[in-house]
Amino acid sequence: MSVFLETVLVEEAITRIKAIAPVPGKELAPLESVSGRVLSEDIRADIDIPGFDRSVVDGYAVKSADTSGAGESVPAMLRLAGKMNMGEKAASHPGPTGTCVYVPTGGELPQGFDAVAMIEYCEPIGDLVLVKRPLANGENIVRRGEDFHAGETVLKTGCRLGPRDIGVLAAVGCNTVPVYRVPRIGILSTGNELVPVTEVPTGSRVRDINSYLCSSYVKELGCEPVLYGIVLDEREAFREALENALAGCNAVLISGGSSKDERDMTASVIQERGEVLVHGIAIAPGKPTIIGKAGGVPVIGLPGHPASAFIVLKVVVRHLLNRMSGDQSAGHVAMKYTALENIPSMKGREEYVRVLVTDHGVVPLFGKSGLLNTLVRSNGLVRVPAGSEGVEEGDLVEVIQW
Amino acid sequence: MSVFLETVLVEEAITRIKAIAPVPGKELAPLESVSGRVLSEDIRADIDIPGFDRSVVDGYAVKSADTSGAGESVPAMLRLAGKMNMGEKAASHPGPTGTCVYVPTGGELPQGFDAVAMIEYCEPIGDLVLVKRPLANGENIVRRGEDFHAGETVLKTGCRLGPRDIGVLAAVGCNTVPVYRVPRIGILSTGNELVPVTEVPTGSRVRDINSYLCSSYVKELGCEPVLYGIVLDEREAFREALENALAGCNAVLISGGSSKDERDMTASVIQERGEVLVHGIAIAPGKPTIIGKAGGVPVIGLPGHPASAFIVLKVVVRHLLNRMSGDQSAGHVAMKYTALENIPSMKGREEYVRVLVTDHGVVPLFGKSGLLNTLVRSNGLVRVPAGSEGVEEGDLVEVIQW
């Protein structure tokens, strides 16, 4: 049985990983708890917003016709007929011609008036108010329903809820919010060379970095990491750990197995329980990546080296986690900066180079791909496409910020 | 007693708000819980990383001198003297001239060898291996300590811990992490016009949006929001609510009080208990912002309208929250895009215009400043400096992404 497929291009890997994302479940959650979660239904305004014609300044409600031709030297002279208070109903001020009513910012425009003169351009004298500017009909007013009409869709399914969205949910009275369930992502670290973080590694052993790195990344994307710890590179131990993770999670990330033998074992166990869809991506670093399904659950084999694993998470696995979360937001617009140095690359694979983005442009941080120090010193990645031989100094390059 | 100061420029407001940030406390927290938190001490490597000369490829450890002049047609012929396993100690393979040893990716370079030939360029024949490329000393090897030396600082105080940093903490065995305490930020919404989100507002009442919007923003910046609910615009009620919040929090955000009378009341109560440092910022929207201190605790009065409040949070209050969190990261590099339309502005105040950033450039979303719909439709803000009359089509503008 051969589980070795051809190395696929990054674009193809992304298409395949998106295709295996399970459809997320739905639940209701209280408004105060849903920051960063994803809407599972369209939300409509239950009322007009604002619910009344609202002044956007502190000033005097006027009939705009009364201020026609008004100026510094010939102000319109209006009789002050009253004062609106915040939250007060407007009917109390009928507003005959030649009068005005004080209205605070956010207050309701009294009936019979059509504009509000800012206090900065008015001069109250006893029960008279001099208005020193002409006003247009509707000036300094937001009309009832101008922001949102009752029944209008205000937020769409798949929206990742940030502070602005949370504000809009409050505005439309959505106190219990339909959201997608948070996906549970199992994390296994495989390798006979691994020791727990609490130990000092001897000989050619190394600490288990990937469990923590993957877990932190999974959280950053709004998913729940479930750690299954270190698993030895033995078929039975690995099979058992994988079964455990499959039973409790919506997807499983297996990190490690960086040598060819270990990768083969990982792929063959996945194949046994399901299907290996990708075994090798034309990406550097990150080539030895496995995309598969086992028992209906996506199982991703990440490269053993933390720097490579992180780039694969950021470039490929992100699409799986977002899709599983129900996130349909477009993501940030690509940012382009000038390359301040040449960035050579090999044709035929996408190369992701760690860079330092400065106000002047982008500087590549070279060094062997397996280093952590360039990973933490960099603040982004530049993608050199598979068809290109590299980037030349002065070229505009797209940057993925960390 | 006058509590009215001159309107200050945004830059000045930021300087003053940073100056009142309390110094954060410190605590220790387990590695698996510190994603997104801020380091309170420099972290040093406890060991060399890697702890041994490590192969970055699957291949054969060789003496580079043995491969001198090797090529496709005249390969170097080496005797296979053994196989390194992951995590195995290296001493077992002494490596006389003319031999090689199989090493997996991440495995230790056996003693006596100085390079690793990738399997792609080798052909094993029985117990011989043909190496078809010459290798340089050190090729495909990361030397002991090349990534980090024992004792070297790997992460600095003030670092906001992302997945890469968490990975580095694991690498250096930092299982209990020194972090700053999470600041508790009290949130009060004031206004007689406010009703809870669960109610349908009648007349000119509106729902309390800002409690939720502020709370979500505070969380986004890694702080803990503490909601004190709706407070009526009455001096006594407000004073009592403020005292409660001061007692339980490291800073207090008071949203609302959008009319002049309410702002005056807020400022005067803060003045009574401490000091008003800024009363009015030359920013649009967001002018009626108060920066003060009461009982030693920063107290910020935000504009009542949610859209204005959010812009003040993003442009000014962010600096307070980051400073209180101990966050010393530089933040993202400014992103510049081409303006696709003119953006007019009034001289003398900084104007923040909501924009839609597309792949082609930036489109301003005009409309009255008090609208929520432009806030959620936009994906960023363009700052038009106080000294400028606006932006012209084709100008390069700086964008703050939401």
Interface residues (C-beta under 8 A of the other chain):
Chain A: L31 E32 S35 G36 D46 I47 I49 P50 G51 F52 R54 V56 D58 M84 N85 M86 G87 E88 K89 A90 P104 T105 G106 G107 E108 I119 V142 E146 D147 F148 V154 L155 L161 G162 P163 R164 D165 I166 G167 V168 L169 A170 A171 G173 C174 N175 G191 N192 E193 L194 V197 T198 E199 V200 P201 T202 G203 S204 R205 V206 R207 D208 I209 N210 S211 Y212 L213 C214 S215 S216 Y217 K219 E220 L227 D233 S258 S259 K260 D261 E262 G304 H305 P306 F310 L313 H332 V333 A334 M335 V357 T358 D359 K368 S369 G370 L371 L372 N373 L375 V376 N379 Q401 W402
Chain B: L31 E32 S35 G36 D46 I47 I49 P50 G51 F52 R54 V56 D58 M84 N85 M86 G87 E88 K89 A90 P104 T105 G106 G107 E108 I119 V142 E146 D147 F148 V154 L155 L161 G162 P163 R164 D165 I166 G167 V168 L169 A170 A171 G173 C174 N175 G191 N192 E193 L194 V197 T198 E199 V200 P201 T202 G203 S204 R205 V206 R207 D208 I209 N210 S211 Y212 L213 C214 S215 S216 Y217 K219 E220 L227 D233 S258 S259 K260 D261 E262 G304 H305 P306 F310 L313 H332 V333 A334 M335 V357 T358 D359 K368 S369 G370 L371 L372 N373 L375 V376 N379 Q401 W402
